[in-house]
């Protein structure tokens, strides 16, 4: 179907619904298309090309051919291209935010905030391009020098999620393109159009054809296409952001060919509030963190640990602030929390709430699916606060990824630290007491939250480089 979204844009030419391969907008070999739904009303607002594994060879070969030339560009040329891309994205920020809201459901002000965050990466890596250096050192053997040089690894593939699609693409692509790699993006089926818009603007910025490609695909075709990309012999690097379950599968597949992999996976992040904390400050920070994008962020607070002395009062503040939220479509004025992005997320959230109730928790506010009730035709779930949560409940064991706030009670600092760390995941943590995230900061998890770092000085760009070593034998005395 033709989308009416471009008519709402200041620059409708930025909206595309075809794959971007070898610098051209193309249909899939299969000729298939898939529906993309607006989570705010549940309706299909556009269709996108449904790439399959049959499209992979052409895309990878195109990227490989482009890499042979792009790798020879100077760091300053790559920095210049990144800055032009950055400038064009800023120029079209309002339009991109509107596309993002229709795709993901997040309120328009949150979509704009994601753009601001994401643009930190294009700006940062434009500078990093010229900061890639090798070394010269004197070894133990006489009259020799050891040299190391950094070279781009080759074709990189980014498998990106739907919750922060623009930020995740620019964080990965910024580093890859600064290093001299070509990149293929496989966006989530829920959010293909923002990725395609970024491809259009990359072309306008002057990146050579094939250096940046996008393969949109449906949920049904995602596993096969992704596996084909991971196994392709010309692909040298995979970067994935998503669930731990899928991340383990990606790592397993890539191990067959010893591909370099960066994984940023799930979180089960604790948020600790001690008796001596400023409760209003802690509550406001938690409200902002937890309800952003309806709780659908890997670094959101998943387990809120509150010291016994302030537990009741802090819970009352959270309920009061949560009940002020305005649930609605992301483009509607006054909306402060939007829908979850996928229909399946609704039923997962309800499963978490029902399990907590059966296990003795108390629902202080919310707890129900709004989708299908009067005035709510999108994938809406009531912002929910649950007290008396315990670690044996689903909300203590699993990443919620929904507008659910689970409150756990603790007595001592030692107990809080032990319980906060009692998880197989390790992505982020927060605490508030009186006793004691920008592009420049390396980001990545430990434990089963993944490995490798994205963004930050030196670290992220190294993920797209290889080190070559050479030895010089010198004549004379040095």
DAWOPE-V336966 format. One record per helix or strand of 3 or more residues. SS is the DSSP state (H for helix, E for strand). FROM is the first residue (numbers start at 0). LEN is the number of residues. If there is no record, write none. Layout:
SS&FROM&LEN, SS&FROM&LEN
This chain:
H&4&4, H&11&3, E&18&3, E&23&3, E&32&6, E&42&7, H&52&18, H&74&17, H&92&12, H&107&24, E&134&3, E&143&9, E&154&5, H&164&15, E&181&5, H&191&14, E&211&3, H&218&13, E&234&7, H&243&12, E&259&5, E&268&5, H&278&17, E&300&7, H&307&15, H&342&16, E&361&4, E&383&4, H&393&4, E&403&7, H&412&9, E&428&4, H&458&4, E&464&9
